[in-house]
């Protein structure tokens, strides 16, 4: 009597992406988070954000009270810091709401 065995490996389960962003990208999506510019110097925070996500949004640095602290006086440096950090790592940047009830 001869017995034959066949092993079948399901690639979807075994070839899972190693990060949340990579898993989302497999289906043409992004997986993002809000980033606080003041925490980018925290190596644990920034390492996890850069590794796990493929899109970011600024927490508050691009809201009206941050970009125009006084009428007619604009400051985009905190938003630029986040944008530059993200794009240097190949992450997409998504804009934030232009009108936020608590920060007008």
Long-range contacts (C-beta under 8 A, 24 or more apart in sequence): 19-51, 19-52, 19-53, 20-52, 20-53, 21-52, 21-53, 21-54, 21-55, 22-54, 24-54, 25-54, 30-54, 30-55, 30-92, 31-55, 32-56, 32-57, 32-92, 32-94, 33-57, 34-58, 34-59, 35-59, 35-82, 35-85, 35-86, 36-60, 36-61, 37-61, 37-78, 37-79, 37-81, 37-82, 40-81, 40-82, 40-85, 46-85, 50-89, 50-91, 53-91, 54-90, 54-91, 54-92, 55-91, 55-92, 55-93, 55-94, 56-82, 56-86, 56-91, 56-92, 56-93, 56-94, 57-93, 57-94, 57-95, 57-96, 58-82, 58-83, 58-96, 60-103, 62-95, 62-96, 63-96, 63-97, 63-100, 63-103, 64-98, 64-99, 64-100, 64-103, 64-104, 65-103, 65-104, 66-103
